[in-house]
Amino acid sequence: MSRLARDLGGVALLGLVLAVVAVQVPEQRVLLFNLFLTFGALTVALDLLVGSLGMLSAGHAAFFGAGAYLSTIFSQRWGWPLPLAAATAVIAVAVLAAAIGYASVTRTAGMHFAIITFAFGQLMVEVVNQFPEITGGSEGQSVSWGLDEDLPFDWSIYRYFSLWLVGALVLTAAVVVALRRSQFGLRMQSIKDDEAVTKALGFNPRWYKAVAFVVASGLAGLIGTLYAPMTGFVSPQFMGVDQSVFFLGLIIVGGLGRVSGALIGVLLVAIIPLYLELDAVTRPLIVGVTMALVVLFEPNGVAGIADRIRRLAARSIGGRRSSDGPGAGPVGEPDRLVSTHE
Amino acid sequence: MGGVRAVRDVSLFCDDGDMLGIIGPNGAGKTTLFNAICGFVRPDAGSSIRWSGREITGWRPERIARTRLLRTFQNGGGVLGLTVRENLELAARDRRSPRLAPVLERLRLTDQAERPVADCSLATRKLVGIAQAVVRDPVLLMLDEPLAGLDHTDREAVVDVIRDVHAGGVTVIFIEHDIERTLRLATRIVILDTGEKIADGLASAVSSQDDFHRAYLRG
Protein backbone atom coordinates (compact mmCIF):
# COMPACT_ATOMS: atom_id res chain seq x y z
CA MET A 1 0.00 0.00 0.00
CA SER A 2 1.34 3.44 -0.85
CA ARG A 3 2.01 5.91 1.93
CA LEU A 4 -0.71 8.17 0.53
CA ALA A 5 -3.29 5.38 0.66
CA ARG A 6 -2.19 4.48 4.19
CA ASP A 7 -2.39 8.08 5.39
CA LEU A 8 -5.75 8.71 3.73
CA GLY A 9 -6.99 5.49 5.35
CA GLY A 10 -5.82 6.93 8.69
CA VAL A 11 -7.74 10.15 8.01
CA ALA A 12 -10.89 8.16 7.11
CA LEU A 13 -10.56 6.13 10.32
CA LEU A 14 -10.10 9.34 12.32
CA GLY A 15 -13.23 10.74 10.67
CA LEU A 16 -15.19 7.62 11.55
CA VAL A 17 -14.11 7.73 15.19
CA LEU A 18 -14.88 11.44 15.45
CA ALA A 19 -18.31 10.92 13.81
CA VAL A 20 -19.14 8.28 16.43
CA VAL A 21 -17.97 10.63 19.18
CA ALA A 22 -20.06 13.41 17.61
CA VAL A 23 -23.20 11.29 17.98
CA GLN A 24 -22.33 9.95 21.44
CA VAL A 25 -20.74 12.90 23.24
CA PRO A 26 -22.86 14.12 26.22
CA GLU A 27 -24.90 17.22 25.44
CA GLN A 28 -23.00 19.42 27.91
CA ARG A 29 -19.72 18.57 26.14
CA VAL A 30 -20.85 19.07 22.54
CA LEU A 31 -19.63 22.68 22.39
CA LEU A 32 -16.22 21.70 23.74
CA PHE A 33 -16.02 18.88 21.19
CA ASN A 34 -16.91 21.36 18.45
CA LEU A 35 -14.14 23.67 19.65
CA PHE A 36 -11.71 20.74 19.40
CA LEU A 37 -12.86 20.03 15.83
CA THR A 38 -12.63 23.69 14.85
CA PHE A 39 -9.18 24.26 16.34
CA GLY A 40 -8.08 20.84 15.08
CA ALA A 41 -9.04 21.65 11.49
CA LEU A 42 -7.55 25.14 11.71
CA THR A 43 -4.22 23.94 13.07
CA VAL A 44 -3.95 21.03 10.62
CA ALA A 45 -4.43 23.60 7.81
CA LEU A 46 -1.94 26.02 9.40
CA ASP A 47 0.60 23.22 9.75
CA LEU A 48 0.67 22.93 5.96
CA LEU A 49 2.49 26.25 6.10
CA VAL A 50 4.45 25.90 9.33
CA GLY A 51 5.34 22.20 9.36
CA SER A 52 5.75 21.61 5.64
CA LEU A 53 7.27 24.93 4.57
CA GLY A 54 8.52 26.69 7.70
CA MET A 55 6.20 29.65 6.96
CA LEU A 56 5.00 31.30 10.19
CA SER A 57 1.65 32.82 9.31
CA ALA A 58 0.40 35.30 11.88
CA GLY A 59 -2.76 35.85 9.83
CA HIS A 60 -4.38 32.41 9.91
CA ALA A 61 -7.16 33.48 12.30
CA ALA A 62 -7.89 36.48 10.08
CA PHE A 63 -8.81 34.17 7.18
CA PHE A 64 -10.88 32.05 9.57
CA GLY A 65 -12.68 35.24 10.61
CA ALA A 66 -13.02 36.40 7.00
CA GLY A 67 -14.82 33.14 6.14
CA ALA A 68 -17.13 33.62 9.14
CA TYR A 69 -17.94 37.25 8.32
CA LEU A 70 -18.34 36.86 4.57
CA SER A 71 -20.66 33.84 4.80
CA THR A 72 -22.73 35.68 7.45
CA ILE A 73 -22.96 38.83 5.32
CA PHE A 74 -23.86 36.86 2.18
CA SER A 75 -26.54 34.76 3.88
CA GLN A 76 -27.99 37.07 6.53
CA ARG A 77 -27.65 40.50 5.00
CA TRP A 78 -27.91 39.66 1.33
CA GLY A 79 -30.25 36.67 1.69
CA TRP A 80 -28.21 34.22 -0.37
CA PRO A 81 -28.92 30.48 0.07
CA LEU A 82 -26.57 28.93 2.65
CA PRO A 83 -24.52 26.67 0.34
CA LEU A 84 -23.97 29.53 -2.10
CA ALA A 85 -23.05 31.94 0.71
CA ALA A 86 -20.56 29.47 2.21
CA ALA A 87 -18.99 28.49 -1.13
CA THR A 88 -18.66 32.12 -2.23
CA ALA A 89 -17.14 33.04 1.13
CA VAL A 90 -14.51 30.28 0.81
CA ILE A 91 -13.67 31.33 -2.75
CA ALA A 92 -13.46 34.99 -1.69
CA VAL A 93 -11.10 34.07 1.18
CA ALA A 94 -8.94 32.05 -1.22
CA VAL A 95 -8.78 35.00 -3.64
CA LEU A 96 -7.89 37.32 -0.76
CA ALA A 97 -5.20 34.85 0.35
CA ALA A 98 -3.85 34.66 -3.20
CA ALA A 99 -3.48 38.45 -3.36
CA ILE A 100 -1.91 38.69 0.11
CA GLY A 101 0.06 35.47 -0.29
CA TYR A 102 1.56 36.39 -3.63
CA ALA A 103 2.69 39.76 -2.29
CA SER A 104 4.02 38.15 0.90
CA VAL A 105 5.95 35.21 -0.51
CA THR A 106 7.45 37.02 -3.45
CA ARG A 107 8.81 39.85 -1.38
CA THR A 108 9.50 38.26 1.97
CA ALA A 109 10.75 35.13 3.72
CA GLY A 110 11.14 33.89 7.30
CA MET A 111 10.33 36.48 9.94
CA HIS A 112 9.39 39.05 7.31
CA PHE A 113 6.61 36.72 6.17
CA ALA A 114 5.36 36.48 9.77
CA ILE A 115 5.38 40.27 10.07
CA ILE A 116 3.59 40.89 6.79
CA THR A 117 0.88 38.32 7.60
CA PHE A 118 0.60 39.93 11.04
CA ALA A 119 0.05 43.30 9.32
CA PHE A 120 -2.58 41.93 6.93
CA GLY A 121 -4.31 40.15 9.82
CA GLN A 122 -4.54 43.38 11.79
CA LEU A 123 -5.72 45.20 8.69
CA MET A 124 -8.62 42.76 8.30
CA VAL A 125 -9.60 43.30 11.95
CA GLU A 126 -9.58 47.04 11.27
CA VAL A 127 -11.78 46.59 8.20
CA VAL A 128 -14.34 44.75 10.37
CA ASN A 129 -14.19 47.54 12.96
CA GLN A 130 -14.56 50.28 10.36
CA PHE A 131 -17.78 49.01 8.80
CA PRO A 132 -20.13 48.33 11.74
CA GLU A 133 -23.25 48.68 9.57
CA ILE A 134 -22.20 45.53 7.66
CA THR A 135 -20.08 43.64 10.18
CA GLY A 136 -21.46 44.70 13.53
CA GLY A 137 -18.13 46.42 14.24
CA SER A 138 -16.16 45.66 17.39
CA GLU A 139 -19.33 44.44 19.13
CA GLY A 140 -19.73 41.61 16.65
CA GLN A 141 -23.05 40.27 15.40
CA SER A 142 -25.25 37.26 15.95
CA VAL A 143 -25.37 34.52 13.37
CA SER A 144 -28.16 32.05 12.76
CA TRP A 145 -28.71 29.67 9.92
CA GLY A 146 -32.31 29.15 11.09
CA LEU A 147 -32.10 25.45 10.34
CA ASP A 148 -33.51 23.89 13.51
CA GLU A 149 -36.93 22.88 12.21
CA ASP A 150 -35.59 21.41 8.94
CA LEU A 151 -33.30 18.81 10.49
CA PRO A 152 -34.23 15.12 10.66
CA PHE A 153 -33.02 13.85 14.06
CA ASP A 154 -34.01 14.89 17.54
CA TRP A 155 -30.60 16.42 18.21
CA SER A 156 -29.52 19.85 19.28
CA ILE A 157 -28.27 22.01 16.39
CA TYR A 158 -24.80 21.82 17.96
CA ARG A 159 -24.62 18.10 17.34
CA TYR A 160 -25.30 18.64 13.64
CA PHE A 161 -22.49 21.16 13.63
CA SER A 162 -20.29 18.49 15.23
CA LEU A 163 -20.86 16.26 12.21
CA TRP A 164 -20.28 19.10 9.74
CA LEU A 165 -17.10 20.09 11.57
CA VAL A 166 -15.94 16.45 11.51
CA GLY A 167 -16.45 16.68 7.73
CA ALA A 168 -14.43 19.91 7.60
CA LEU A 169 -11.62 18.37 9.68
CA VAL A 170 -11.53 15.22 7.53
CA LEU A 171 -11.50 17.30 4.34
CA THR A 172 -8.71 19.51 5.73
CA ALA A 173 -6.61 16.55 6.87
CA ALA A 174 -7.18 14.71 3.57
CA VAL A 175 -6.10 17.76 1.53
CA VAL A 176 -3.01 18.30 3.71
CA VAL A 177 -2.03 14.61 3.65
CA ALA A 178 -2.61 14.33 -0.11
CA LEU A 179 -0.44 17.38 -0.73
CA ARG A 180 2.31 16.13 1.56
CA ARG A 181 2.40 12.70 -0.07
CA SER A 182 2.46 14.02 -3.63
CA GLN A 183 5.13 15.61 -5.81
CA PHE A 184 3.93 18.87 -4.28
CA GLY A 185 4.96 17.51 -0.87
CA LEU A 186 8.44 16.54 -2.07
CA ARG A 187 8.85 20.07 -3.40
CA MET A 188 7.62 21.59 -0.12
CA GLN A 189 10.19 19.51 1.79
CA SER A 190 12.88 20.62 -0.62
CA ILE A 191 11.91 24.29 -0.22
CA LYS A 192 11.93 23.94 3.56
CA ASP A 193 15.37 22.31 3.52
CA ASP A 194 17.12 24.44 0.93
CA GLU A 195 15.59 26.91 -1.50
CA ALA A 196 18.74 27.15 -3.62
CA VAL A 197 18.77 23.38 -4.23
CA THR A 198 15.05 23.56 -5.09
CA LYS A 199 15.63 26.31 -7.63
CA ALA A 200 18.56 24.39 -9.12
CA LEU A 201 16.14 21.53 -9.81
CA GLY A 202 13.86 23.87 -11.77
CA PHE A 203 11.19 24.64 -9.16
CA ASN A 204 10.08 28.12 -8.17
CA PRO A 205 9.69 28.13 -4.36
CA ARG A 206 7.42 31.20 -4.43
CA TRP A 207 4.80 29.41 -6.46
CA TYR A 208 4.57 26.47 -4.04
CA LYS A 209 4.51 28.77 -1.01
CA ALA A 210 1.75 30.87 -2.55
CA VAL A 211 -0.34 27.78 -3.42
CA ALA A 212 0.08 26.37 0.10
CA PHE A 213 -0.88 29.74 1.57
CA VAL A 214 -4.05 29.87 -0.54
CA VAL A 215 -4.99 26.28 0.36
CA ALA A 216 -4.35 26.73 4.11
CA SER A 217 -6.15 30.07 4.22
CA GLY A 218 -9.07 28.85 2.07
CA LEU A 219 -9.53 25.91 4.45
CA ALA A 220 -9.45 28.33 7.41
CA GLY A 221 -12.19 30.31 5.64
CA LEU A 222 -14.27 27.16 5.19
CA ILE A 223 -13.97 26.34 8.90
CA GLY A 224 -14.99 29.93 9.69
CA THR A 225 -18.20 29.53 7.68
CA LEU A 226 -19.17 26.65 10.00
CA TYR A 227 -17.88 27.97 13.30
CA ALA A 228 -19.72 31.31 13.24
CA PRO A 229 -23.25 29.84 12.96
CA MET A 230 -22.27 27.11 15.43
CA THR A 231 -21.47 29.66 18.17
CA GLY A 232 -24.23 31.93 16.87
CA PHE A 233 -21.93 34.92 17.02
CA VAL A 234 -19.05 36.47 15.14
CA SER A 235 -16.73 39.20 16.35
CA PRO A 236 -13.27 40.61 15.54
CA GLN A 237 -11.91 38.64 18.50
CA PHE A 238 -12.16 35.58 16.25
CA MET A 239 -9.54 36.86 13.92
CA GLY A 240 -6.94 38.70 15.96
CA VAL A 241 -3.23 38.09 15.76
CA ASP A 242 -3.25 36.71 19.32
CA GLN A 243 -5.51 33.89 18.04
CA SER A 244 -3.10 33.17 15.17
CA VAL A 245 -0.15 33.07 17.54
CA PHE A 246 -2.11 30.75 19.83
CA PHE A 247 -2.69 28.38 16.87
CA LEU A 248 1.04 28.47 16.13
CA GLY A 249 1.68 27.55 19.77
CA LEU A 250 -0.71 24.59 19.53
CA ILE A 251 1.12 22.98 16.61
CA ILE A 252 4.55 23.68 18.04
CA VAL A 253 3.56 21.94 21.28
CA GLY A 254 1.88 19.04 19.46
CA GLY A 255 4.57 18.52 16.84
CA LEU A 256 5.06 20.04 13.41
CA GLY A 257 4.45 18.43 10.07
CA ARG A 258 1.82 15.83 10.98
CA VAL A 259 -1.91 15.75 11.52
CA SER A 260 -1.56 13.92 14.82
CA GLY A 261 0.80 16.60 16.17
CA ALA A 262 -1.67 19.41 15.50
CA LEU A 263 -4.53 17.47 17.10
CA ILE A 264 -2.45 16.52 20.16
CA GLY A 265 -1.50 20.18 20.61
CA VAL A 266 -5.14 21.29 20.45
CA LEU A 267 -6.20 18.60 22.87
CA LEU A 268 -3.46 19.28 25.41
CA VAL A 269 -3.29 23.04 25.38
CA ALA A 270 -6.75 24.20 24.32
CA ILE A 271 -9.27 21.50 25.22
CA ILE A 272 -8.11 19.64 28.34
CA PRO A 273 -7.72 22.83 30.43
CA LEU A 274 -11.30 23.77 29.46
CA TYR A 275 -12.54 20.24 30.15
CA LEU A 276 -11.00 20.35 33.61
CA GLU A 277 -12.70 23.72 34.13
CA LEU A 278 -9.55 25.25 35.54
CA ASP A 279 -9.95 28.76 36.86
CA ALA A 280 -8.93 31.82 34.88
CA VAL A 281 -5.57 32.11 36.65
CA THR A 282 -4.53 28.45 36.71
CA ARG A 283 -5.43 27.72 33.08
CA PRO A 284 -3.10 30.21 31.32
CA LEU A 285 -0.41 29.36 33.85
CA ILE A 286 -0.54 25.63 33.04
CA VAL A 287 -0.87 26.29 29.32
CA GLY A 288 2.11 28.68 29.36
CA VAL A 289 4.33 26.37 31.41
CA THR A 290 3.43 23.36 29.20
CA MET A 291 4.27 25.32 26.07
CA ALA A 292 7.58 26.52 27.50
CA LEU A 293 8.59 23.05 28.72
CA VAL A 294 7.78 21.33 25.44
CA VAL A 295 9.55 23.96 23.34
CA LEU A 296 12.60 23.88 25.65
CA PHE A 297 12.97 20.13 25.97
CA GLU A 298 11.38 18.58 22.88
CA PRO A 299 11.55 20.76 19.76
CA ASN A 300 9.59 18.10 17.86
CA GLY A 301 6.64 18.52 20.21
CA VAL A 302 4.66 15.93 22.10
CA ALA A 303 4.43 13.77 18.95
CA GLY A 304 8.25 13.89 18.94
CA ILE A 305 8.32 12.43 22.46
CA ALA A 306 6.21 9.52 21.19
CA ASP A 307 8.68 9.07 18.30
CA ARG A 308 11.58 9.04 20.71
CA ILE A 309 9.96 6.35 22.83
CA ARG A 310 9.26 4.30 19.69
CA ARG A 311 12.88 4.65 18.54
CA LEU A 312 14.18 3.66 21.97
CA ALA A 313 11.94 0.58 21.94
CA ALA A 314 13.08 -0.31 18.41
CA ARG A 315 16.70 0.16 19.39
CA SER A 316 16.39 -2.07 22.43
CA ILE A 317 14.80 -4.75 20.24
CA GLY A 318 17.47 -4.18 17.56
CA GLY A 319 20.22 -4.32 20.21
CA ARG A 320 18.94 -7.67 21.43
CA ARG A 321 18.88 -8.97 17.86
CA SER A 322 22.44 -7.76 17.24
CA SER A 323 23.73 -10.05 19.94
CA ASP A 324 22.25 -12.94 17.98
CA GLY A 325 24.93 -12.86 15.33
CA PRO A 326 27.56 -10.79 13.58
CA GLY A 327 26.53 -8.00 11.21
CA ALA A 328 23.03 -7.68 12.62
CA GLY A 329 23.66 -4.42 14.44
CA PRO A 330 21.02 -1.70 14.70
CA VAL A 331 23.04 0.79 12.66
CA GLY A 332 22.00 -0.72 9.34
CA GLU A 333 23.92 -0.13 6.14
CA PRO A 334 27.53 0.99 6.36
CA ASP A 335 28.26 4.66 5.79
CA ARG A 336 31.08 4.08 3.35
CA LEU A 337 30.43 4.64 -0.31
CA VAL A 338 32.93 2.08 -1.45
CA SER A 339 31.01 -0.68 0.22
CA THR A 340 28.18 -0.19 -2.25
CA HIS A 341 30.28 -1.23 -5.20
CA GLU A 342 32.93 -3.48 -3.85
CA MET B 1 25.75 23.38 -30.26
CA GLY B 2 25.61 23.97 -26.52
CA GLY B 3 27.92 26.56 -25.10
CA VAL B 4 28.28 28.77 -22.05
CA ARG B 5 29.88 32.16 -22.07
CA ALA B 6 30.37 34.30 -18.97
CA VAL B 7 31.99 37.52 -19.95
CA ARG B 8 33.57 40.40 -18.17
CA ASP B 9 36.67 39.71 -16.17
CA VAL B 10 36.30 36.07 -17.06
CA SER B 11 35.50 34.76 -20.50
CA LEU B 12 34.72 31.10 -20.58
CA PHE B 13 33.57 28.87 -23.36
CA CYS B 14 32.53 25.29 -23.04
CA ASP B 15 31.94 23.04 -26.02
CA ASP B 16 29.62 20.06 -26.30
CA GLY B 17 31.20 16.99 -24.77
CA ASP B 18 33.81 18.92 -22.80
CA MET B 19 34.91 17.85 -19.33
CA LEU B 20 36.07 21.21 -18.10
CA GLY B 21 37.82 21.48 -14.73
CA ILE B 22 37.98 24.86 -13.03
CA ILE B 23 40.66 25.20 -10.41
CA GLY B 24 42.04 28.07 -8.39
CA PRO B 25 42.71 29.07 -4.81
CA ASN B 26 39.92 29.91 -2.36
CA GLY B 27 38.36 33.25 -3.23
CA ALA B 28 39.31 32.95 -6.89
CA GLY B 29 35.67 33.34 -7.89
CA LYS B 30 34.95 29.78 -8.97
CA THR B 31 31.63 29.34 -7.18
CA THR B 32 30.65 32.94 -8.01
CA LEU B 33 31.17 32.07 -11.66
CA PHE B 34 28.89 29.03 -11.25
CA ASN B 35 26.31 31.15 -9.43
CA ALA B 36 26.38 33.74 -12.22
CA ILE B 37 25.98 31.14 -14.97
CA CYS B 38 23.12 29.39 -13.15
CA GLY B 39 21.27 32.61 -12.27
CA PHE B 40 21.89 32.64 -8.53
CA VAL B 41 23.72 35.97 -8.71
CA ARG B 42 23.12 38.65 -11.29
CA PRO B 43 26.31 39.36 -13.19
CA ASP B 44 27.53 42.95 -13.59
CA ALA B 45 26.03 45.07 -16.33
CA GLY B 46 27.69 44.31 -19.62
CA SER B 47 28.18 40.65 -18.78
CA SER B 48 26.76 38.05 -21.09
CA ILE B 49 25.89 34.42 -20.50
CA ARG B 50 24.86 32.46 -23.56
CA TRP B 51 23.61 28.91 -23.39
CA SER B 52 22.66 26.78 -26.38
CA GLY B 53 22.46 29.84 -28.58
CA ARG B 54 20.26 31.79 -26.14
CA GLU B 55 21.09 34.80 -24.04
CA ILE B 56 20.26 33.66 -20.48
CA THR B 57 21.73 36.59 -18.55
CA GLY B 58 19.27 37.61 -15.82
CA TRP B 59 17.16 34.45 -16.08
CA ARG B 60 15.95 32.99 -12.79
CA PRO B 61 17.77 29.83 -11.59
CA GLU B 62 14.70 27.61 -11.94
CA ARG B 63 14.18 28.75 -15.53
CA ILE B 64 17.80 28.02 -16.37
CA ALA B 65 17.53 24.58 -14.72
CA ARG B 66 14.56 23.76 -16.95
CA THR B 67 16.81 24.19 -20.00
CA ARG B 68 18.71 21.10 -18.77
CA LEU B 69 21.63 23.11 -17.43
CA LEU B 70 21.94 21.60 -13.97
CA ARG B 71 24.28 22.12 -11.08
CA THR B 72 25.25 20.73 -7.70
CA PHE B 73 26.40 22.54 -4.57
CA GLN B 74 29.66 22.13 -2.71
CA ASN B 75 28.16 21.48 0.73
CA GLY B 76 26.67 18.08 -0.03
CA GLY B 77 23.59 17.35 -2.03
CA GLY B 78 20.02 16.20 -1.86
CA VAL B 79 17.16 17.22 0.40
CA LEU B 80 17.97 16.07 3.92
CA GLY B 81 14.35 15.43 4.92
CA LEU B 82 13.76 12.96 2.08
CA THR B 83 15.08 9.50 1.30
CA VAL B 84 17.54 8.94 -1.55
CA ARG B 85 14.73 7.61 -3.75
CA GLU B 86 12.40 10.51 -2.89
CA ASN B 87 15.18 12.91 -3.84
CA LEU B 88 15.30 11.35 -7.29
CA GLU B 89 11.50 11.29 -7.53
CA LEU B 90 11.53 14.99 -6.72
CA ALA B 91 14.09 15.76 -9.41
CA ALA B 92 12.41 13.52 -12.00
CA ARG B 93 9.01 15.16 -11.28
CA ASP B 94 7.47 11.70 -11.42
CA ARG B 95 7.39 8.98 -8.77
CA ARG B 96 7.17 6.29 -11.42
CA SER B 97 9.74 7.70 -13.82
CA PRO B 98 11.47 4.88 -15.70
CA ARG B 99 14.74 6.79 -15.27
CA LEU B 100 14.83 6.31 -11.47
CA ALA B 101 16.05 2.71 -11.26
CA PRO B 102 18.77 3.04 -13.94
CA VAL B 103 20.12 6.25 -12.38
CA LEU B 104 20.12 4.73 -8.88
CA GLU B 105 21.99 1.76 -10.31
CA ARG B 106 24.42 3.81 -12.36
CA LEU B 107 25.28 6.05 -9.43
CA ARG B 108 25.59 3.07 -7.08
CA LEU B 109 22.76 4.26 -4.86
CA THR B 110 20.36 1.32 -5.19
CA ASP B 111 21.37 -0.16 -1.83
CA GLN B 112 20.71 3.12 -0.06
CA ALA B 113 17.55 4.13 -1.94
CA GLU B 114 15.24 3.99 1.08
CA ARG B 115 17.64 5.70 3.45
CA PRO B 116 16.96 9.29 4.58
CA VAL B 117 19.62 11.54 3.09
CA ALA B 118 20.16 13.06 6.54
CA ASP B 119 21.52 9.67 7.65
CA CYS B 120 23.82 9.24 4.62
CA SER B 121 27.54 9.88 4.47
CA LEU B 122 28.81 13.02 2.76
CA ALA B 123 29.97 10.92 -0.18
CA THR B 124 26.50 9.47 -0.66
CA ARG B 125 24.98 12.93 -0.38
CA LYS B 126 27.31 14.18 -3.10
CA LEU B 127 26.20 11.29 -5.29
CA VAL B 128 22.54 12.07 -4.54
CA GLY B 129 23.15 15.65 -5.72
CA ILE B 130 24.69 14.36 -8.95
CA ALA B 131 21.93 11.75 -9.33
CA GLN B 132 19.24 14.44 -9.02
CA ALA B 133 20.84 16.31 -11.87
CA VAL B 134 21.41 13.18 -13.96
CA VAL B 135 17.80 12.04 -13.60
CA ARG B 136 16.78 15.35 -15.24
CA ASP B 137 18.74 14.27 -18.32
CA PRO B 138 21.14 17.22 -18.31
CA VAL B 139 22.88 18.61 -21.38
CA LEU B 140 25.36 20.43 -19.16
CA LEU B 141 26.19 19.37 -15.62
CA MET B 142 28.02 21.79 -13.34
CA LEU B 143 29.56 20.21 -10.24
CA ASP B 144 30.78 22.44 -7.44
CA GLU B 145 33.60 20.67 -5.59
CA PRO B 146 32.21 17.15 -5.94
CA LEU B 147 35.21 15.65 -4.10
CA ALA B 148 35.53 18.14 -1.23
CA GLY B 149 35.45 16.57 2.22
CA LEU B 150 35.76 13.00 0.92
CA ASP B 151 38.53 10.54 1.68
CA HIS B 152 40.68 8.84 -0.92
CA THR B 153 38.39 5.86 -1.53
CA ASP B 154 35.19 7.87 -1.82
CA ARG B 155 36.92 10.36 -4.13
CA GLU B 156 37.79 7.57 -6.50
CA ALA B 157 34.19 6.33 -6.41
CA VAL B 158 32.81 9.80 -7.23
CA VAL B 159 35.42 10.31 -9.97
CA ASP B 160 34.26 7.04 -11.54
CA VAL B 161 30.66 8.23 -11.44
CA ILE B 162 31.51 11.61 -13.02
CA ARG B 163 33.49 9.88 -15.75
CA ASP B 164 30.58 7.53 -16.32
CA VAL B 165 28.06 10.40 -16.58
CA HIS B 166 30.34 12.22 -19.02
CA ALA B 167 30.75 9.07 -21.08
CA GLY B 168 26.95 8.98 -21.33
CA GLY B 169 27.07 12.16 -23.42
CA VAL B 170 26.76 14.88 -20.75
CA THR B 171 28.99 17.94 -20.92
CA VAL B 172 30.55 18.52 -17.49
CA ILE B 173 32.09 21.58 -15.86
CA PHE B 174 33.45 21.04 -12.39
CA ILE B 175 35.20 23.06 -9.71
CA GLU B 176 37.82 21.18 -7.71
CA HIS B 177 40.72 21.62 -5.33
CA ASP B 178 41.96 18.08 -5.88
CA ILE B 179 44.54 18.88 -8.58
CA GLU B 180 45.70 15.34 -9.19
CA ARG B 181 42.21 14.02 -9.90
CA THR B 182 41.22 17.13 -11.83
CA LEU B 183 44.18 16.57 -14.17
CA ARG B 184 43.13 12.96 -14.64
CA LEU B 185 39.46 13.73 -15.15
CA ALA B 186 39.31 16.96 -17.16
CA THR B 187 39.86 17.31 -20.88
CA ARG B 188 40.28 21.07 -20.44
CA ILE B 189 41.35 23.13 -17.46
CA VAL B 190 40.70 26.74 -16.54
CA ILE B 191 42.59 28.36 -13.71
CA LEU B 192 41.01 31.28 -11.91
CA ASP B 193 42.82 33.54 -9.51
CA THR B 194 41.27 36.58 -7.75
CA GLY B 195 38.48 36.78 -10.27
CA GLU B 196 40.64 36.49 -13.35
CA LYS B 197 41.29 33.66 -15.70
CA ILE B 198 45.01 33.01 -15.73
CA ALA B 199 45.10 29.83 -17.81
CA ASP B 200 42.79 27.93 -20.14
CA GLY B 201 43.71 24.92 -22.21
CA LEU B 202 44.20 21.21 -22.44
CA ALA B 203 44.89 19.59 -19.10
CA SER B 204 48.35 18.45 -20.12
CA ALA B 205 49.35 21.89 -21.43
CA VAL B 206 47.98 23.87 -18.49
CA SER B 207 49.60 21.70 -15.86
CA SER B 208 53.03 22.51 -17.21
CA GLN B 209 52.50 26.30 -17.11
CA ASP B 210 54.15 28.52 -14.51
CA ASP B 211 50.76 30.12 -13.65
CA PHE B 212 49.46 26.74 -12.59
CA HIS B 213 52.28 26.27 -10.11
CA ARG B 214 52.11 29.86 -8.93
CA ALA B 215 48.37 29.70 -8.20
CA TYR B 216 48.72 26.47 -6.31
CA LEU B 217 51.80 27.31 -4.36
CA ARG B 218 49.84 30.34 -3.13
CA GLY B 219 46.62 28.42 -2.60
Chai-1 contact restraints between the chains, C-beta under 6 A:
chainA,res_idxA,chainB,res_idxB,connection_type,confidence,min_distance_angstrom,max_distance_angstrom,comment,restraint_id
A,L186,B,E86,contact,1.0,0.0,6.0,A-B,restraint_1
A,L186,B,L90,contact,1.0,0.0,6.0,A-B,restraint_2
A,Q189,B,V79,contact,1.0,0.0,6.0,A-B,restraint_3
A,Q189,B,G81,contact,1.0,0.0,6.0,A-B,restraint_4
A,Q189,B,L82,contact,1.0,0.0,6.0,A-B,restraint_5
A,S190,B,V79,contact,1.0,0.0,6.0,A-B,restraint_6
A,S190,B,L90,contact,1.0,0.0,6.0,A-B,restraint_7
A,D193,B,V79,contact,1.0,0.0,6.0,A-B,restraint_8
A,D193,B,L80,contact,1.0,0.0,6.0,A-B,restraint_9
A,D193,B,G81,contact,1.0,0.0,6.0,A-B,restraint_10
A,K199,B,P61,contact,1.0,0.0,6.0,A-B,restraint_11
A,K199,B,E62,contact,1.0,0.0,6.0,A-B,restraint_12
A,A200,B,A65,contact,1.0,0.0,6.0,A-B,restraint_13
A,A200,B,R71,contact,1.0,0.0,6.0,A-B,restraint_14
A,L201,B,A91,contact,1.0,0.0,6.0,A-B,restraint_15
A,G202,B,E62,contact,1.0,0.0,6.0,A-B,restraint_16
A,G202,B,A65,contact,1.0,0.0,6.0,A-B,restraint_17
A,G202,B,R66,contact,1.0,0.0,6.0,A-B,restraint_18
A,F203,B,E62,contact,1.0,0.0,6.0,A-B,restraint_19
A,N204,B,E62,contact,1.0,0.0,6.0,A-B,restraint_20
A,D335,B,S121,contact,1.0,0.0,6.0,A-B,restraint_21
A,L337,B,A123,contact,1.0,0.0,6.0,A-B,restraint_22
A,L337,B,T124,contact,1.0,0.0,6.0,A-B,restraint_23
A,L337,B,D154,contact,1.0,0.0,6.0,A-B,restraint_24
A,L337,B,A157,contact,1.0,0.0,6.0,A-B,restraint_25
A,V338,B,T153,contact,1.0,0.0,6.0,A-B,restraint_26
A,V338,B,A157,contact,1.0,0.0,6.0,A-B,restraint_27
A,T340,B,R108,contact,1.0,0.0,6.0,A-B,restraint_28
A,T340,B,D111,contact,1.0,0.0,6.0,A-B,restraint_29
A,H341,B,R108,contact,1.0,0.0,6.0,A-B,restraint_30
